Amino acid sequence: MADLITVEDPDDPRLRDYTGLTDVELRRKREPAEGLFIAEGEKVIRRAKEAGYEMRSMLLSAKWVDVMRDVIDELPAPVYAVSPELAEQVTGYHVHRGALASMQRKPLPTAAGLLRSARRVVVMESVNDHTNIGAIFRSAAALGMDAVLLSPDCADPLYRRSVKVSMGAVFSVPYARLDTWPKGLDSVREAGFTLLALTPDEKARPLDEAAPHTMDRVALMLGAEGDGLSTQALVAADEWVRIPMSHGVDSLNVGAAAAVAFYAVATGRPQV
């Protein structure tokens, strides 16, 4: 059973994992370096635990202690009970869900390992918006994508905002980083995947005509919001595909486009 420890000092060193959660630059350097990530909210904490992540500690406001009692009773990790005001002082924002957990990261699998058993893969290039990362993972989980591959400069899927937006889906879809870009795409093709670059360019083939659901192994490439896929990535692709647009709209947010494309890859004609 975990120890329930009341903390009243925001500078208590035991709360170090939770300090400055709104400082994006600090957290995205510190968290991978220290092997931790933050899960926020009851559902996300439970999903992280169910996915096999080891808990370092929990930070709870008083009303959440009873809600999380079953988790607390199973843990060897300390649980810090704090007031909402102190939680805000420590983290830098009002913790609406009243429950945070510091979790231990797992070693990432290799891209080659994921590709051996996957058939439907997402490949992201330079996607650095944590909200988009979370949304894409949530759609990938819901619509049956098997794995996610990230270019070296993509944002961290285990950053708090990504985890929160994904509702914990980052724990259920395995992911890996490609060591080089776009050279790393060669290994995806060599594993038997057709590389489909999603782009609004009119030269691209409509998704329903490309019929990705009939292909044996598909890697769907997504670029960053606004810029899209780089010229190098587009050149490396086997085919360009697009979602047909109506009413003068030229493109969708990458998170929305990903969901439509994942549906097409998994089951057939995109609903647009």
Buried (B, 14 or more C-beta within 10 A) or exposed (E): EBEBEEBEEBEBEEBBBBBBBEEBEEBBEBBBEBEBBBBBBBBBBBBBBEEEBEBBBBBBBEEBBEEBEEBBEEBEBBBBBBEBEBBBBBBBEEBEBBBBBBBBBEEEEBBEEBBEEBBBBBBBBBBBBBBBBBBBBBBBBBBBBBBBBBBEEBBBBBBBBBBBBBBBBBBBBBBBBBEEBBEBBEBBBEBEBBBBBBBBBEEBEBBBEBBBBEBEBBBBBBBBBEEBBBEEBBEBBBEBBBBEEEEEEEBBBBBBBBBBBBBBBBEBEBEE
